[in-house]
Amino acid sequence: MWGNKPWDNDRAADWFANLMHCTHFPDQIRETLLLCEREGACGEDTAALRAAVYCVLQFCHVYVWPIEYLDSDLELAIKATHKILSDESYCYSEKITAEIKAELEELELRRKPS
């Protein structure tokens, strides 16, 4: 083990790599996140975007997510979260807006320093 996270050891890192490869989970998440780039992507897309962002929050870590997509998928999730925040019908209360802003903050903290 090289850390305290569930993925901070060889066995777990290999398990996650196999899971991601066999299920194509990151590809499905990326496909959903790309909805944020469509013109007028709100409404029904917003709920799917939020679900995909949740998955990024949970799984987009070194040793879990495919490293070649980690940074770009993180950026897509940040863009998607901004799109979610722009959907007033989805962000209908201060509570949900605050939760989404906290998720955005966590995503932004994971960015590589420029």
C-alpha positions as CSV (number, residue, x, y, z in Angstrom):
1,M,0.0,0.0,0.0
2,W,1.2,3.5,-0.8
3,G,-1.7,5.4,0.7
4,N,-4.9,5.1,2.6
5,K,-7.4,5.3,-0.3
6,P,-9.1,2.1,-1.4
7,W,-7.2,2.3,-4.7
8,D,-3.7,2.9,-3.2
9,N,-2.3,-0.5,-3.6
10,D,-1.4,-2.7,-6.6
11,R,-4.2,-5.2,-6.2
12,A,-6.9,-2.6,-6.0
13,A,-5.4,-0.5,-8.8
14,D,-5.4,-3.6,-11.0
15,W,-9.0,-4.4,-10.0
16,F,-10.1,-0.9,-11.0
17,A,-8.2,-1.0,-14.3
18,N,-9.9,-4.3,-15.2
19,L,-13.3,-2.9,-14.1
20,M,-13.0,0.2,-16.2
21,H,-11.7,-1.7,-19.2
22,C,-14.3,-4.5,-19.2
23,T,-17.3,-2.3,-18.6
24,H,-16.3,0.7,-20.7
25,F,-17.6,2.8,-17.8
26,P,-15.4,5.8,-18.5
27,D,-16.5,5.8,-22.1
28,Q,-20.2,5.9,-21.1
29,I,-19.5,8.7,-18.6
30,R,-17.6,10.7,-21.2
31,E,-20.4,10.2,-23.7
32,T,-22.8,11.7,-21.2
33,L,-20.5,14.5,-20.2
34,L,-20.2,15.5,-23.9
35,L,-23.9,16.4,-23.8
36,C,-22.8,19.7,-22.1
37,E,-21.3,20.8,-25.4
38,R,-24.6,20.6,-27.2
39,E,-26.5,23.8,-27.8
40,G,-29.3,24.1,-25.4
41,A,-28.3,21.0,-23.3
42,C,-30.6,21.5,-20.4
43,G,-33.8,19.9,-19.3
44,E,-33.6,16.1,-19.4
45,D,-29.9,16.3,-20.1
46,T,-29.2,18.1,-16.9
47,A,-30.2,15.1,-14.7
48,A,-27.9,12.8,-16.8
49,L,-25.1,15.3,-16.6
50,R,-25.4,15.5,-12.8
51,A,-25.3,11.7,-12.6
52,A,-22.2,11.6,-14.8
53,V,-20.5,14.3,-12.7
54,Y,-21.2,12.3,-9.6
55,C,-19.4,9.3,-11.1
56,V,-16.4,11.5,-11.9
57,L,-16.4,12.8,-8.4
58,Q,-16.4,9.2,-7.1
59,F,-14.1,7.5,-9.6
60,C,-11.9,10.0,-11.4
61,H,-8.8,9.4,-9.4
62,V,-5.3,8.3,-10.3
63,Y,-5.2,4.4,-10.2
64,V,-8.9,4.2,-10.7
65,W,-9.7,6.2,-13.9
66,P,-7.8,5.5,-17.1
67,I,-4.9,7.9,-16.8
68,E,-4.9,9.0,-20.5
69,Y,-8.4,10.5,-19.9
70,L,-8.3,11.6,-16.3
71,D,-7.5,15.3,-16.9
72,S,-9.8,15.7,-20.0
73,D,-12.7,14.0,-18.3
74,L,-12.2,16.1,-15.2
75,E,-12.4,19.2,-17.4
76,L,-15.5,17.9,-19.1
77,A,-17.1,17.3,-15.7
78,I,-16.3,20.9,-14.7
79,K,-17.8,22.2,-17.9
80,A,-20.9,20.0,-17.3
81,T,-21.3,21.3,-13.8
82,H,-21.3,24.9,-15.0
83,K,-24.0,23.8,-17.5
84,I,-26.0,22.2,-14.6
85,L,-25.7,25.4,-12.6
86,S,-27.1,27.4,-15.5
87,D,-30.3,25.3,-15.6
88,E,-32.6,27.3,-13.3
89,S,-35.3,24.7,-13.4
90,Y,-32.9,22.0,-12.1
91,C,-31.3,24.4,-9.6
92,Y,-34.7,25.3,-8.1
93,S,-33.5,25.8,-4.5
94,E,-30.6,27.2,-2.6
95,K,-29.8,23.8,-1.2
96,I,-29.4,22.0,-4.5
97,T,-27.5,24.9,-5.9
98,A,-25.1,24.9,-2.9
99,E,-24.6,21.1,-3.3
100,I,-23.7,21.5,-6.9
101,K,-21.4,24.4,-6.2
102,A,-19.6,22.3,-3.6
103,E,-19.2,19.5,-6.2
104,L,-17.8,22.0,-8.7
105,E,-15.3,23.2,-6.0
106,E,-14.2,19.6,-5.4
107,L,-13.7,19.0,-9.1
108,E,-11.7,22.3,-9.5
109,L,-9.5,21.3,-6.6
110,R,-8.5,18.2,-8.5
111,R,-7.2,20.1,-11.5
112,K,-3.6,20.0,-12.3
113,P,-1.9,23.3,-11.4
114,S,-1.2,25.2,-14.6
